[in-house]
Amino acid sequence: MVNIEQCLAALTQVLGENDKDVPLHEPKFNGNEWQYVKDCLDSGWVSSVGEYVTLFEQKIADYTGMPYAIAVMNGTAALHVCLLLADVAREDEVLIPSLTFVATANAVTYCGAHPHFIECHESHLGIDLDKLRTYLTQIAIVKDKQCINKLTGRRIKAIIPVHIFGHPIEMSLLQTLAQEFHLKIIEDASESLGSFYRGVHTGHASDIACLSFNGNKVVTTGGGGAILIKDEALAKKAKHMTTTAKRPHRYEFYHDEIGYNYRLPNINAALGCAQLERLPQMIENKRHLAKRYQDVFSDIQGASILQEPQYAKSNYWLNALILDKPDRSFIEHFIDSAVERKYHLRGLWTPMDRLPMYQSSPKMDLTMTHQLFDRVISLPSSPHLGGVYA
Ligand SMILES: *Cc1c(COP(=O)(O)O)cnc(C)c1O
């Protein structure tokens, strides 16, 4: 049994005694945020015209090293467009971890395709590639450079790795597997802005990736997302699709296909520009916070703090306490008693295969995912809690 009092004491050592709530993850706007947003208000450029969107896209491309970034109104929209760009079609299947935020599964469904749930690994919470290989070898065949699910007869078109809590998965192994089975890779890097896989920012292992700038992510635009793209023609297509497919013209409205009104408003991009200026400090703070959690929890029996894989440098978006054994009642008690000290903890997302709309979706054995649901607790992880930079 893990000792709750010891865990609470460890939390207090890192977070201090508080009369104000300590949320799971909250943004701070103590840089140029006020100035840039005021700029939008003063100029009247708050919506779909203005310079901050282009600037924000440039900054995202520069930081991640991906050639093109297209800003959109949230991470879910970014994923949706990524799937369309990857030619995911009706009745296709897309492999995604059951352990993820619901956006990953929903974006697949928006395309008329089926999410196909795969197992995660306890060491980084991302896809278990060994188990996946065994599974695909059993249920799939490659015919005419297409991966076919022998059980459903449908094409398995793509795979979406998710870098859970910011920890990159072993992308070179995934690339090998994806090549073998003719799967397109779309990286859901929503949680991993500022995380590097073997020295390269996450998103590079695929041609198309997505980011999220929701209020609880490392960098926020209020709500927002981005599509990261390597190919210029594809980037142009993405821009076109996300801006109602309108042909540029001085006064005419002419749309040449069914587009999406997914563009990020200027006022949100302004917020993001200011946030990005402080991203390196935020990452340093977050890594410092992770180190402190690791130190204070190292003496506690029966639980440990999730650490970055050896091949990666993680942004530690959310710190996670992992119990050695599943214990739902410990999780409930710990979360409830932490709230009395104003610390807001969270459990993992309910595995996708347990949600009503996805209960009959194809899936592999998900024993580890279901165990982790009863083993993992997320801890407050806002950058300023790291305390290196104010
Ligand atoms: C945050 C997140 C998204 C996107 O969420 P939005 O709220 O739509 O920006 C997608 N996938 C994962 C894994 C996420 O954590």
The ligand as a MOL file (V3000), in Angstrom:
LIG
                    3D

  0  0  0     0  0            999 V3000
M  V30 BEGIN CTAB
M  V30 COUNTS 15 15 0 0 0
M  V30 BEGIN ATOM
M  V30 1 C -4.7440 18.7950 -26.2240 0
M  V30 2 C -4.7290 17.6380 -27.1070 0
M  V30 3 C -5.2670 17.6820 -28.4030 0
M  V30 4 C -5.9450 18.8830 -28.9800 0
M  V30 5 O -6.8500 19.4500 -28.1270 0
M  V30 6 P -7.5500 20.8580 -28.4360 0
M  V30 7 O -8.2130 21.1630 -27.1330 0
M  V30 8 O -8.5180 20.6370 -29.5450 0
M  V30 9 O -6.5060 21.8620 -28.7940 0
M  V30 10 C -5.1380 16.5540 -29.2040 0
M  V30 11 N -4.5320 15.4470 -28.7580 0
M  V30 12 C -4.0050 15.3570 -27.5170 0
M  V30 13 C -3.3270 14.1010 -27.1210 0
M  V30 14 C -4.0970 16.4370 -26.6380 0
M  V30 15 O -3.5850 16.3410 -25.4140 0
M  V30 END ATOM
M  V30 BEGIN BOND
M  V30 1 1 1 2
M  V30 2 1 2 3
M  V30 3 2 2 14
M  V30 4 1 3 4
M  V30 5 2 3 10
M  V30 6 1 4 5
M  V30 7 1 5 6
M  V30 8 2 6 7
M  V30 9 1 6 8
M  V30 10 1 6 9
M  V30 11 1 10 11
M  V30 12 2 11 12
M  V30 13 1 12 13
M  V30 14 1 12 14
M  V30 15 1 14 15
M  V30 END BOND
M  V30 END CTAB
M  END
